[in-house]
Amino acid sequence: MGTGKRTSSSDRLQTAEGQVSERAQHFLKALVERYIRDGQPVGSRTLAKDTGLDLSPATVRNVMADLEDLGLIVSPHTSAGRVPTVAGYRLFVDTLLTVRQPSDDDIASLRMQFDARLDPKSLVETASNLLSGVTHLAGVVMLPRHERHAFRQIELLPLSDTRVLAILITSEGAVHNRILNTDRRFSPSQLEQAANYLNQMFTGQDIKDVRKRLLEDLRRTHAHMDQMMMRALALAQDVMASAEGRDDCYIAGQTNLMEFGELASMDRLKQLFDAFTQKREILHILDRCIAADGVQIFIGEESGYSLLDDCSLVTTPYRVEDRVVGVLGVIGPTRMDYQRVIPIVNVTARLLAAALRQ
């Protein structure tokens, strides 16, 4: 599954932007909107009708040829019609798009989907399901990330045989339980001694800093530290790895993408569904959007991952107490209905943020 990073189409777009006449832009807008709607290459006759301009077929063909020379549209081998390129979509989204804002009734209907009594994970799952349900694409929402998880307390309790239950409590009250398989049996008093040592050493410190220090301590041999304390450090390191607050995301509506012919081959769907399952590439893209101001749109190759070459991502950060804590958005074909999708992504981010604040 190829995920090699490549350059985007921005250089080609900058070259084209200053060379597209007002008439050519009018044609490009009509062509993109028709292709988004039908998913079929657009011919000159259809385009002339859609634009409503009284032009000869030869003039329309000349404008199409100009747009093709600029790399904004292309003619598939099997058709005399044209389809937008990534650069064509980018010019359309950046300069020609007319966004359709949801009505107050639509927003109220979306707001009713969020129950502020739910925990953050459930709210995130609600948001991803809502995005996929409304757009008929795949909805993706990053779990809220916290800037700081501080170590408050750890308890170590013996289970059967060589298993130990570790209970870690962080500063925001989150409780992380983990069953550890050890290489020997520990008595309750030994585990209590180890927990007391860890609590004395690390209470109030950032989880990431604690884990880093544990790794450093485990690499060094301490003449003053007995075997019990070394084992305590090893146990704690295992717990910290699961409590560090690593990013994750919910993805809903992946099967919606099967409805689009350009994504419907079995090989393409398998690659996409593997990416959705592993989440690594998706999370990497979302992470790039954390610092973005407003909506970010990756069209085709702009994502940097070849398996998403036929897809677009529309994302926006969401905030709690004026601090960005995550990113949400949708994934769909490059011919997604941008004018409808963009405002839905924006509204969902605001509604999720409001529910998390409550």
Backbone torsions as a table, in degrees:
resi	resn	phi	psi	omega
1	MET	NA	109.5	-175.1
2	GLY	-76.0	130.2	176.0
3	THR	-132.5	27.6	-178.8
4	GLY	-65.3	138.0	-178.4
5	LYS	-82.2	143.7	-179.1
6	ARG	-140.7	170.5	177.9
7	THR	-77.3	156.4	-179.5
8	SER	-89.1	-173.4	-177.2
9	SER	-92.5	14.2	-172.7
10	SER	-62.8	-36.1	-179.4
11	ASP	-64.3	-43.7	179.4
12	ARG	-65.7	-36.3	-178.9
13	LEU	-65.9	-43.2	180.0
14	GLN	-60.5	-35.6	178.6
15	THR	-67.0	-38.2	-175.0
16	ALA	-79.2	-33.3	-170.4
17	GLU	-53.4	-45.3	-175.4
18	GLY	-77.8	-3.8	-174.6
19	GLN	-110.9	1.6	-176.9
20	VAL	-94.0	116.0	-179.8
21	SER	-68.7	165.6	179.5
22	GLU	-61.6	-38.7	178.7
23	ARG	-66.1	-42.1	179.5
24	ALA	-64.2	-36.9	176.9
25	GLN	-64.1	-39.3	178.4
26	HIS	-61.0	-42.3	178.3
27	PHE	-67.9	-41.8	-179.8
28	LEU	-62.4	-42.9	179.2
29	LYS	-60.6	-45.4	-179.9
30	ALA	-64.9	-39.1	-179.2
31	LEU	-66.2	-45.4	-179.2
32	VAL	-63.9	-44.0	-178.7
33	GLU	-63.8	-39.6	178.4
34	ARG	-66.6	-42.6	-178.2
35	TYR	-67.6	-38.6	175.8
36	ILE	-60.5	-39.9	-176.1
37	ARG	-73.0	-43.3	-170.8
38	ASP	-105.0	-27.0	-177.1
39	GLY	72.6	16.8	-179.6
40	GLN	-119.5	145.0	176.2
41	PRO	-53.2	142.5	-173.2
42	VAL	-102.2	124.8	-179.9
43	GLY	-89.1	167.8	-177.4
44	SER	-61.3	-42.0	-177.7
45	ARG	-63.9	-45.2	178.1
46	THR	-61.5	-41.1	-177.7
47	LEU	-66.6	-41.5	178.9
48	ALA	-61.2	-39.9	178.8
49	LYS	-67.0	-42.5	-177.8
50	ASP	-66.5	-36.0	-177.9
51	THR	-76.7	-23.0	-180.0
52	GLY	71.8	15.6	179.8
53	LEU	-93.5	139.6	-179.9
54	ASP	-86.8	80.0	-176.9
55	LEU	-123.2	151.7	178.6
56	SER	-72.3	154.3	176.4
57	PRO	-54.5	-36.4	-179.6
58	ALA	-64.4	-40.4	178.8
59	THR	-64.2	-42.3	179.1
60	VAL	-62.1	-43.4	179.6
61	ARG	-63.2	-35.9	179.2
62	ASN	-66.0	-42.0	178.8
63	VAL	-64.3	-41.9	178.3
64	MET	-61.3	-41.2	179.9
65	ALA	-63.8	-39.3	178.2
66	ASP	-62.9	-44.4	179.4
67	LEU	-63.9	-36.0	178.4
68	GLU	-69.5	-40.1	178.3
69	ASP	-61.7	-32.3	179.7
70	LEU	-81.7	-1.7	177.8
71	GLY	78.4	19.7	-177.1
72	LEU	-94.3	-24.0	174.9
73	ILE	-137.5	163.7	-179.4
74	VAL	-146.6	153.8	179.6
75	SER	-102.9	114.5	176.2
76	PRO	-61.6	154.0	-176.1
77	HIS	-61.8	-29.1	-172.9
78	THR	-93.2	5.6	-173.4
79	SER	-147.0	151.0	174.1
80	ALA	-84.1	-11.4	178.9
81	GLY	-79.3	176.2	-179.0
82	ARG	-120.7	155.4	175.0
83	VAL	-131.2	155.1	-179.8
84	PRO	-70.4	148.1	168.5
85	THR	-91.6	176.9	175.7
86	VAL	-58.6	-42.2	178.7
87	ALA	-64.2	-35.8	177.7
88	GLY	-65.9	-44.6	175.9
89	TYR	-60.9	-41.0	-177.6
90	ARG	-63.3	-44.0	178.0
91	LEU	-63.7	-39.9	178.1
92	PHE	-61.8	-48.9	-177.1
93	VAL	-66.4	-40.5	-173.7
94	ASP	-77.7	-32.1	-170.8
95	THR	-129.4	-18.9	-171.7
96	LEU	-114.7	-7.7	-172.1
97	LEU	-75.3	135.0	172.3
98	THR	-109.9	107.9	-174.6
99	VAL	-78.5	136.2	176.7
100	ARG	-97.6	107.4	-179.5
101	GLN	-74.7	139.5	176.4
102	PRO	-64.0	148.9	177.3
103	SER	-74.2	166.1	177.2
104	ASP	-59.2	-36.9	178.6
105	ASP	-65.9	-39.9	178.4
106	ASP	-63.2	-43.3	-179.5
107	ILE	-64.7	-41.5	178.6
108	ALA	-62.3	-39.2	178.7
109	SER	-65.1	-40.6	177.5
110	LEU	-66.1	-40.5	-178.5
111	ARG	-60.9	-34.0	-178.6
112	MET	-66.0	-17.8	179.8
113	GLN	-73.0	-20.7	-175.6
114	PHE	-96.1	124.6	175.6
115	ASP	-106.7	108.0	-174.7
116	ALA	-63.7	-11.4	178.8
117	ARG	-78.9	-12.2	-178.8
118	LEU	-74.9	157.1	176.5
119	ASP	-75.7	164.4	-175.7
120	PRO	-55.5	-40.9	-179.1
121	LYS	-62.4	-40.3	179.7
122	SER	-68.5	-36.6	177.4
123	LEU	-65.7	-39.7	177.8
124	VAL	-64.5	-41.2	177.9
125	GLU	-64.0	-39.3	176.1
126	THR	-59.9	-44.9	-178.6
127	ALA	-63.4	-42.1	-179.1
128	SER	-67.7	-38.7	177.0
129	ASN	-66.1	-38.8	179.3
130	LEU	-64.3	-46.7	179.9
131	LEU	-58.4	-45.4	-178.8
132	SER	-69.2	-37.3	-178.7
133	GLY	-67.8	-39.9	-176.8
134	VAL	-78.8	-39.5	-175.8
135	THR	-92.1	-15.9	-174.3
136	HIS	60.9	32.5	174.6
137	LEU	-123.3	-166.9	175.6
138	ALA	-92.2	124.8	177.8
139	GLY	-95.7	135.1	-178.8
140	VAL	-132.5	131.7	-178.9
141	VAL	-136.6	124.3	175.8
142	MET	-75.6	137.8	175.0
143	LEU	-62.6	146.4	179.0
144	PRO	-56.8	131.8	177.8
145	ARG	-100.9	141.7	179.1
146	HIS	-104.8	138.0	-178.3
147	GLU	-66.2	-32.6	-174.6
148	ARG	-145.7	122.8	170.3
149	HIS	-109.3	115.9	179.9
150	ALA	-102.9	142.2	177.6
151	PHE	-71.5	123.7	177.1
152	ARG	-106.3	-50.6	-175.2
153	GLN	-161.7	149.3	173.9
154	ILE	-131.3	141.5	173.3
155	GLU	-123.8	141.5	178.4
156	LEU	-123.4	120.1	-175.4
157	LEU	-123.3	135.7	-179.9
158	PRO	-74.4	138.7	171.3
159	LEU	-111.8	-162.5	179.9
160	SER	-69.7	149.3	177.2
161	ASP	56.6	-124.4	-174.6
162	THR	-105.3	20.8	-179.0
163	ARG	-95.2	144.6	-179.2
164	VAL	-128.7	134.6	173.7
165	LEU	-92.6	119.7	176.6
166	ALA	-104.1	130.1	178.6
167	ILE	-119.8	112.1	-179.3
168	LEU	-109.7	129.7	177.6
169	ILE	-114.0	129.2	179.7
170	THR	-101.7	173.5	-170.8
171	SER	-63.0	-30.2	-179.1
172	GLU	-87.3	8.1	175.2
173	GLY	91.9	1.6	178.8
174	ALA	-70.6	138.5	-179.9
175	VAL	-113.0	125.9	179.4
176	HIS	-115.1	117.0	177.2
177	ASN	-103.1	135.9	176.5
178	ARG	-147.1	135.1	175.7
179	ILE	-93.0	124.0	-176.8
180	LEU	-107.6	133.9	173.8
181	ASN	-95.4	116.1	-175.3
182	THR	-106.7	170.5	-177.2
183	ASP	-92.4	6.4	179.0
184	ARG	-158.4	169.0	178.3
185	ARG	-90.2	134.7	177.7
186	PHE	-111.6	141.0	174.8
187	SER	-81.0	159.1	176.7
188	PRO	-55.0	-39.2	-177.7
189	SER	-68.8	-36.0	177.5
190	GLN	-65.4	-42.4	179.5
191	LEU	-67.5	-36.8	177.3
192	GLU	-64.6	-41.6	177.6
193	GLN	-61.6	-42.7	179.7
194	ALA	-65.0	-42.6	179.8
195	ALA	-63.9	-42.3	178.9
196	ASN	-60.3	-40.4	179.2
197	TYR	-62.7	-46.7	-179.1
198	LEU	-65.1	-41.4	179.0
199	ASN	-63.6	-39.0	179.4
200	GLN	-67.7	-36.6	-175.8
201	MET	-76.9	-37.2	-163.1
202	PHE	-123.1	-5.2	-177.7
203	THR	-55.3	130.6	177.9
204	GLY	90.9	-8.8	-178.4
205	GLN	-90.5	152.8	179.4
206	ASP	-64.0	137.6	-177.3
207	ILE	-55.9	-43.1	-178.9
208	LYS	-63.6	-40.0	178.5
209	ASP	-66.8	-38.5	179.0
210	VAL	-62.4	-46.2	-178.3
211	ARG	-63.4	-40.5	178.7
212	LYS	-62.2	-42.7	-179.3
213	ARG	-67.5	-38.6	178.3
214	LEU	-60.4	-44.0	179.5
215	LEU	-62.2	-41.4	179.0
216	GLU	-65.2	-43.3	-178.8
217	ASP	-64.5	-37.2	-179.0
218	LEU	-69.7	-24.5	178.9
219	ARG	-78.8	-22.4	-177.7
220	ARG	-99.4	153.3	175.5
221	THR	-100.9	121.1	-179.4
222	HIS	-103.0	116.4	-179.3
223	ALA	-63.3	-30.9	-176.3
224	HIS	-87.0	-3.3	-174.7
225	MET	-105.7	123.8	-178.4
226	ASP	-78.1	173.1	-175.9
227	GLN	-61.8	-33.1	-179.6
228	MET	-63.6	-43.4	-178.9
229	MET	-68.9	-36.1	176.7
230	MET	-63.5	-39.2	177.3
231	ARG	-66.3	-36.0	178.1
232	ALA	-62.7	-41.0	178.1
233	LEU	-63.0	-41.2	-179.8
234	ALA	-64.9	-41.9	177.3
235	LEU	-61.5	-46.2	-177.5
236	ALA	-63.7	-37.3	-179.3
237	GLN	-61.0	-39.0	177.9
238	ASP	-62.0	-41.0	-178.0
239	VAL	-69.3	-42.3	-177.8
240	MET	-61.1	-35.3	-178.4
241	ALA	-60.2	-34.1	-178.8
242	SER	-87.5	-13.9	-175.0
243	ALA	-107.4	4.9	-172.8
244	GLU	-72.0	-8.3	177.5
245	GLY	78.9	42.4	-179.8
246	ARG	-66.0	147.6	-177.6
247	ASP	-65.5	146.5	173.7
248	ASP	-148.9	169.0	179.4
249	CYS	-149.0	157.0	172.7
250	TYR	-102.4	135.9	176.7
251	ILE	-124.3	126.6	-179.0
252	ALA	-127.4	150.4	173.7
253	GLY	80.1	23.4	179.5
254	GLN	-56.8	-35.9	-177.1
255	THR	-67.5	-16.7	175.6
256	ASN	-58.8	-29.8	-175.6
257	LEU	-70.4	-16.7	178.3
258	MET	-68.0	-16.4	-178.1
259	GLU	-78.0	-11.5	-176.7
260	PHE	-101.3	120.9	-174.5
261	GLY	-54.9	-39.0	-176.2
262	GLU	-69.2	-14.5	179.1
263	LEU	-111.1	0.4	-164.9
264	ALA	-88.4	0.7	176.5
265	SER	-69.6	148.1	-175.5
266	MET	-62.7	-39.2	179.4
267	ASP	-63.9	-44.8	-179.8
268	ARG	-63.7	-45.3	-179.8
269	LEU	-64.0	-39.4	178.9
270	LYS	-62.1	-43.4	178.5
271	GLN	-62.0	-45.6	-179.3
272	LEU	-63.4	-45.9	-177.7
273	PHE	-67.6	-32.6	173.6
274	ASP	-63.0	-41.5	178.6
275	ALA	-64.8	-39.9	178.4
276	PHE	-65.6	-35.8	-179.0
277	THR	-71.6	-45.5	-178.1
278	GLN	-75.8	-33.3	174.5
279	LYS	69.4	-8.6	-172.7
280	ARG	-59.2	-51.2	-178.5
281	GLU	-67.3	-39.5	-179.6
282	ILE	-62.2	-45.8	-179.9
283	LEU	-63.9	-35.9	179.4
284	HIS	-63.6	-41.6	178.2
285	ILE	-66.2	-44.8	179.2
286	LEU	-60.8	-38.5	-179.7
287	ASP	-62.8	-33.0	177.5
288	ARG	-67.7	-20.2	-176.7
289	CYS	-92.6	-6.2	-176.3
290	ILE	-56.5	-41.9	-175.8
291	ALA	-88.9	2.1	-177.0
292	ALA	-72.5	149.9	176.7
293	ASP	-101.0	95.6	179.4
294	GLY	91.1	-157.6	-172.4
295	VAL	-70.8	135.0	172.2
296	GLN	-116.0	136.3	179.6
297	ILE	-126.3	123.2	174.4
298	PHE	-108.6	120.1	-177.3
299	ILE	-109.6	121.0	176.4
300	GLY	54.4	-124.9	-174.4
301	GLU	-63.1	-13.4	-178.2
302	GLU	-63.4	-21.6	179.6
303	SER	-67.8	-22.8	-178.2
304	GLY	88.8	-1.1	-179.6
305	TYR	-121.3	122.0	-172.1
306	SER	-62.5	-28.7	-179.0
307	LEU	-69.0	-13.7	177.7
308	LEU	-104.9	17.5	-176.8
309	ASP	-61.1	-28.3	180.0
310	ASP	-97.9	10.8	-175.6
311	CYS	-120.2	160.2	169.1
312	SER	-123.3	150.4	174.7
313	LEU	-122.1	129.8	174.4
314	VAL	-115.0	116.7	-174.3
315	THR	-130.8	159.0	171.6
316	THR	-153.8	146.6	177.2
317	PRO	-73.7	156.9	169.9
318	TYR	-123.4	147.7	-169.7
319	ARG	-119.1	149.4	169.4
320	VAL	-132.1	124.9	-176.7
321	GLU	54.2	45.6	176.1
322	ASP	62.0	22.9	177.8
323	ARG	-125.9	129.2	178.3
324	VAL	-67.6	123.8	-179.2
325	VAL	-118.8	-7.0	-179.9
326	GLY	-174.9	-180.0	-178.9
327	VAL	-135.5	143.3	174.2
328	LEU	-135.1	165.4	179.2
329	GLY	174.4	-165.7	179.1
330	VAL	-131.7	153.1	174.6
331	ILE	-122.1	130.5	-179.9
332	GLY	-157.9	-173.2	178.5
333	PRO	-68.5	161.2	179.3
334	THR	-61.9	-22.6	179.3
335	ARG	-92.7	30.6	175.8
336	MET	-65.6	160.7	-178.7
337	ASP	-82.1	82.2	-173.6
338	TYR	-57.5	-39.3	-174.7
339	GLN	-65.6	-23.8	177.6
340	ARG	-94.6	-38.8	-174.3
341	VAL	-68.8	-43.7	-174.5
342	ILE	-56.9	-51.4	179.7
343	PRO	-65.4	-31.1	178.2
344	ILE	-66.3	-40.8	176.6
345	VAL	-61.7	-44.1	179.2
346	ASN	-61.6	-47.6	-177.8
347	VAL	-64.3	-42.4	-179.7
348	THR	-62.3	-37.8	177.5
349	ALA	-62.1	-41.7	179.9
350	ARG	-67.4	-40.9	-178.6
351	LEU	-69.1	-40.2	177.0
352	LEU	-63.0	-44.4	179.2
353	ALA	-60.3	-42.4	-179.9
354	ALA	-64.2	-40.9	179.9
355	ALA	-67.7	-37.4	178.7
356	LEU	-67.6	-36.2	178.7
357	ARG	-64.9	-34.1	-178.3
358	GLN	-76.1	NA	NA
